[in-house]
């Protein structure tokens, strides 16, 4: 357990500017995805503040933990974290899936949450890649 806590502390000890980029990128991403899900009538959060709790409070620390791992490991771990998130969101009814939505029609009702978890697991490697690119562009000198 001490080894995990040391790893966790080390991974979260990053430049505060990097954290601000995560907050900006994931915040915008969360708002846009919630709006898209609502507009396309696929799924949405039940409460507006869930964008903050999911994208900033939940996803940023996980992204930091996974940062630097190969793509496949970020995706695999991300799948576990997103599976737990999707399951709990629909079980607690804090996420709303529109009846007969596009994904239901394509994958079937029983596979909706699985499809969502498989898709959203890409957020971790994609988010880490994007934030890293922005950070390097803004805060490193071109040598």
C-alpha positions in Angstrom: 0.0 0.0 0.0 2.9 2.4 0.8 4.3 1.7 -2.6 1.1 2.6 -4.3 0.7 5.8 -2.2 4.3 6.8 -3.1 3.6 6.2 -6.8 0.3 8.2 -6.5 2.0 11.1 -4.8 4.9 11.1 -7.3 2.5 11.1 -10.3 0.4 13.9 -8.9 3.5 16.1 -8.2 3.5 18.0 -11.5 3.9 21.5 -12.7 0.8 23.6 -11.7 0.7 24.9 -15.3 0.1 21.4 -16.5 -2.8 21.0 -14.1 -4.3 24.2 -15.4 -4.1 22.9 -19.0 -5.8 19.7 -17.9 -8.6 21.8 -16.2 -9.1 23.9 -19.3 -9.0 21.0 -21.8 -11.1 18.5 -19.8 -13.5 21.2 -18.7 -14.2 22.3 -22.3 -14.2 18.7 -23.4 -16.8 17.8 -20.7 -19.1 20.7 -21.6 -19.0 19.9 -25.3 -19.5 16.2 -24.8 -22.5 16.7 -22.5 -24.0 19.2 -25.0 -23.4 16.8 -27.8 -24.9 13.9 -25.9 -28.0 16.1 -25.2 -28.2 17.5 -28.7 -27.9 14.0 -30.3 -30.2 12.5 -27.7 -27.7 9.8 -26.8 -27.0 10.5 -23.1 -26.5 13.4 -20.7 -25.6 14.1 -17.2 -28.6 14.6 -14.9 -27.0 17.6 -13.1 -24.9 20.4 -14.7 -22.2 20.1 -12.0 -21.4 16.5 -13.0 -19.1 17.9 -15.7 -17.0 19.2 -12.9 -17.0 16.1 -10.8 -16.5 13.7 -13.7 -14.1 15.5 -16.0 -12.1 17.5 -13.4 -12.3 15.7 -10.1 -12.4 12.1 -11.4 -10.7 12.1 -14.8 -7.8 14.5 -14.2 -6.2 12.6 -11.3 -6.6 9.3 -13.3 -5.0 10.9 -16.3 -2.1 12.1 -14.2 -1.7 8.5 -12.8 -1.7 7.1 -16.4 0.4 9.8 -17.9 3.6 8.4 -19.4 2.3 4.9 -19.8 2.1 3.3 -23.3 -1.2 4.0 -25.2 -2.5 0.4 -24.7 -2.0 0.6 -20.9 -3.7 4.0 -20.6 -6.6 2.6 -22.6 -6.8 -0.6 -20.6 -6.7 1.1 -17.2 -9.0 3.8 -18.6 -11.5 1.1 -19.5 -11.6 -0.1 -15.9 -12.1 3.4 -14.6 -14.7 4.3 -17.2 -16.5 1.0 -16.7 -16.9 1.8 -13.0 -18.0 5.4 -13.9 -20.6 4.3 -16.5 -21.9 1.6 -14.2 -22.3 3.9 -11.2 -23.7 6.7 -13.3 -26.6 4.7 -14.6 -27.1 2.7 -11.4 -27.4 5.9 -9.4 -29.4 7.5 -12.2 -27.0 10.5 -12.3 -26.6 9.8 -16.0 -29.5 9.6 -18.4 -29.6 7.6 -21.6 -32.2 8.6 -24.0 -34.6 5.8 -25.0 -34.0 4.3 -28.4 -30.9 6.4 -28.9 -28.4 6.0 -31.8 -26.1 3.7 -29.8 -29.1 1.5 -28.7 -30.0 1.1 -32.3 -26.5 0.2 -33.3 -25.2 -1.9 -30.4 -28.4 -2.9 -28.6 -29.8 -1.6 -25.3 -27.9 -4.2 -23.3 -24.6 -3.0 -24.7 -25.1 0.7 -24.3 -23.0 1.2 -21.2 -20.3 -1.1 -22.5 -20.1 0.9 -25.8 -19.9 4.1 -23.8 -17.1 2.8 -21.6 -15.2 1.5 -24.6 -15.4 4.9 -26.3 -14.7 7.0 -23.2 -11.6 4.9 -22.2 -9.9 6.6 -25.2 -10.1 9.9 -23.2 -7.2 9.0 -21.1 -4.5 8.4 -23.8 -6.1 11.1 -26.0 -6.3 13.7 -23.2 -2.8 13.0 -22.0 -1.5 13.3 -25.6 -3.4 16.6 -26.2 -2.5 18.2 -22.8 1.2 17.2 -23.3 1.2 18.8 -26.8 -0.3 22.0 -25.5 2.1 22.1 -22.5 5.2 21.5 -24.6 4.1 24.2 -27.1 3.5 26.8 -24.4 6.2 26.1 -21.9 9.3 24.7 -23.7 11.8 26.6 -25.7 12.3 25.5 -29.3 16.0 24.7 -29.0 
